[in-house]
């Protein structure tokens, strides 16, 4: 987590993605990690990966109402509308 925080301060987005991926492997049920990573993917215009993370976030939190509009727009950009069903 310290490496992630340091890479945030330095603005190293690829390192942030790497750190978040490693943290998700260690703590797969931590919704905040998916939230941070999908926002980074959107910032880098990697909509397919952002859609996967956002759908995982919805499964973990069981609060899809909060994310449903954003999930639809991201899945639409990524061409993954069928994954919402």
Secondary structure in CASP SS format (residue, H / E / C, confidence):
PFRMAT SS
TARGET T0000
AUTHOR 0000-0000-0000
METHOD secondary structure of the structure
MODEL  1
X C 1.00
X H 1.00
X H 1.00
X H 1.00
X H 1.00
X H 1.00
X H 1.00
X H 1.00
X H 1.00
X H 1.00
X C 1.00
X C 1.00
X H 1.00
X H 1.00
X H 1.00
X H 1.00
X H 1.00
X H 1.00
X H 1.00
X H 1.00
X H 1.00
X H 1.00
X H 1.00
X H 1.00
X H 1.00
X H 1.00
X C 1.00
X C 1.00
X C 1.00
X C 1.00
X H 1.00
X H 1.00
X H 1.00
X H 1.00
X H 1.00
X H 1.00
X H 1.00
X H 1.00
X H 1.00
X H 1.00
X H 1.00
X H 1.00
X H 1.00
X C 1.00
X C 1.00
X C 1.00
X H 1.00
X H 1.00
X H 1.00
X H 1.00
X H 1.00
X H 1.00
X H 1.00
X H 1.00
X H 1.00
X H 1.00
X H 1.00
X H 1.00
X H 1.00
X H 1.00
X H 1.00
X C 1.00
X C 1.00
X H 1.00
X H 1.00
X H 1.00
X H 1.00
X H 1.00
X H 1.00
X H 1.00
X H 1.00
X H 1.00
X H 1.00
X H 1.00
X H 1.00
X H 1.00
X H 1.00
X H 1.00
X C 1.00
X C 1.00
X H 1.00
X H 1.00
X H 1.00
X H 1.00
X C 1.00
END
